[in-house]
Amino acid sequence: MTIKELERQTGLPRTTIRFYEQEGLIAPERRENNYRDYSEEDAATLEKIKLLRMLDVPIEEILRLKAGS
């Protein structure tokens, strides 16, 4: 899905989605034209991150959770 579709689905702004990508929390595939192609798994991950951030869990802790520690 495109970033616009992902914005609509998650309610997160584009800048936030790209920030989480830069932090390594999601890793969308790239199409032939080099556009990002977000999966349903990326959307589900963003929903979890959104919930954790609403609970004031810091990004560093979310990264540790994602890494399994």
Buried (B, 14 or more C-beta within 10 A) or exposed (E): BEBEEBBEBBEBEEEBBBEBBEBEBBEBEEEEEEEBBBBEEBBEBBBEBBEBBEEEEEBEEBEEBBEEE
